Amino acid sequence: MMISTRGRYALRVMVDLAETGSDGYVAMKTIAARQGISLKYLERILPDLTKGGLVEGVQGKGGGYKLCRAPEDYRVGEILRLTEGDLAPVSCLEDGAEDCGHTCDCRTRKLWQGLYKLIDEYFDSVTLADLMQKKPDDANQKEGPLAPPSQG
């Protein structure tokens, strides 16, 4: 599984909106300029975030986009599933996947199911509020949902 540019940009947009949430609606061109994302790309991402109920959009003068909920009420997993679809590490675990014929005797299926569970649990443990607190110079952060797993 690899998170696409679409998913990464959607997260950046959501963090941007979270950080400016009290300022009302934010114009798409303002988000594009701040995040270094082309306006054309945002024109494809923001409607999906709106249809998915994650952001509210208003057209016209003074319009733009804003979050529908508080940053701590958004899970990274929710945003990525909306923009990426299924986060399954292998195709046989995706929603609606056809049986490959080896499901009953597949020796690696439990491995992939375990990874899938870890991915979902990790992404669902991180909120937009967590991402707002994380700064690039905090790479050695030792606790919280963004900390690297301990090597115990």
C-alpha positions in Angstrom: 0.0 0.0 0.0 1.2 3.4 -0.9 -0.6 6.6 0.0 -1.1 8.6 -3.2 -0.5 12.3 -3.7 -4.2 12.8 -3.5 -4.3 11.4 0.0 -1.2 13.3 1.2 -2.6 16.5 -0.2 -6.0 15.9 1.3 -4.3 15.6 4.7 -2.4 18.8 4.2 -5.6 20.7 3.2 -7.4 19.4 6.2 -4.5 20.5 8.6 -4.5 23.9 6.9 -8.2 24.3 7.4 -7.8 23.1 11.0 -5.1 25.6 11.7 -7.2 28.5 10.3 -10.6 27.2 11.5 -11.6 30.2 13.6 -11.0 32.5 10.6 -14.2 31.3 8.8 -14.1 30.1 5.2 -10.8 29.8 3.5 -10.6 30.4 -0.3 -9.3 27.5 -2.4 -6.6 29.8 -3.9 -5.4 30.7 -0.4 -5.0 27.0 0.5 -3.3 26.3 -2.8 -0.8 29.1 -2.2 -0.1 28.2 1.4 0.3 24.4 0.7 2.1 24.7 -2.6 -0.6 22.6 -4.3 -1.9 23.5 -7.8 -5.4 25.0 -7.9 -6.4 22.4 -10.5 -5.4 19.6 -8.1 -7.4 21.2 -5.3 -10.4 21.5 -7.6 -10.5 17.7 -7.7 -9.8 17.1 -4.0 -12.0 19.6 -2.2 -15.3 18.5 -3.8 -14.7 15.0 -2.5 -14.0 16.2 1.0 -17.2 18.2 0.8 -19.3 15.3 -0.6 -17.8 13.1 2.1 -19.0 15.6 4.8 -15.5 16.5 6.1 -15.6 20.1 4.9 -18.2 22.7 4.1 -17.9 24.8 1.0 -19.5 28.1 0.1 -19.4 29.7 -3.3 -19.1 33.4 -4.0 -17.7 36.4 -2.3 -16.4 35.5 1.2 -16.8 31.8 0.3 -14.3 29.0 0.6 -14.0 26.0 2.7 -14.0 25.2 6.4 -14.1 22.1 8.6 -17.4 20.7 9.7 -16.1 19.5 13.1 -13.4 20.2 15.6 -9.9 19.0 14.6 -9.8 16.4 17.4 -13.0 14.8 15.9 -11.3 13.9 12.6 -9.3 10.7 12.2 -6.6 10.4 9.6 -8.0 7.0 8.7 -11.3 8.6 7.8 -9.7 11.2 5.5 -7.5 8.6 3.8 -10.3 6.1 3.2 -12.3 8.9 1.6 -9.5 9.9 -0.7 -7.7 6.7 -1.2 -10.5 4.1 -0.9 -9.6 0.9 0.9 -6.2 0.9 2.8 -5.7 -2.9 2.4 -2.0 -3.8 1.9 -2.9 -6.5 -0.6 -5.8 -6.7 -3.1 -7.4 -9.9 -1.7 -8.3 -8.0 1.5 -10.0 -5.0 -0.3 -13.7 -4.5 0.0 -15.5 -6.5 -2.6 -12.4 -8.5 -3.7 -13.0 -11.7 -5.6 -11.8 -14.9 -4.0 -8.5 -15.9 -5.4 -9.1 -19.5 -4.8 -6.3 -19.7 -2.2 -8.2 -18.1 0.7 -8.7 -21.4 2.6 -5.1 -22.5 2.4 -3.2 -19.2 2.1 -0.3 -19.2 4.5 0.3 -15.5 4.2 -3.3 -14.2 4.6 -3.0 -13.8 8.4 0.1 -11.8 7.9 -1.7 -9.4 5.6 -4.7 -9.2 7.8 -2.5 -8.3 10.8 -0.8 -5.6 8.8 -4.2 -4.3 7.6 -5.4 -4.1 11.2 -2.2 -2.2 12.3 -2.6 0.2 9.4 -6.3 0.9 10.3 -5.6 1.2 14.0 -2.7 3.5 13.5 -4.4 5.9 11.1 -7.5 5.8 13.3 -5.5 6.7 16.4 -4.2 10.0 14.9 -6.4 13.1 14.7 -6.0 16.4 12.8 -5.4 17.9 16.2 -2.4 15.6 16.6 -1.0 16.6 13.2 -1.4 20.3 14.1 0.9 19.8 17.1 3.5 18.0 15.1 6.3 20.2 13.8 9.0 19.1 11.3 11.7 19.7 13.9 9.9 17.2 16.3 11.3 14.2 14.5 12.6 12.7 17.7 9.2 12.9 19.5 9.1 10.0 22.0 5.4 9.8 22.9 1.9 10.3 21.5 0.2 8.8 18.5 2.8 10.1 16.0 5.8 8.6 17.9 7.7 5.8 16.2 6.9 2.4 17.6 9.2 1.4 20.4 11.8 -1.3 19.7 11.2 -2.8 23.1 
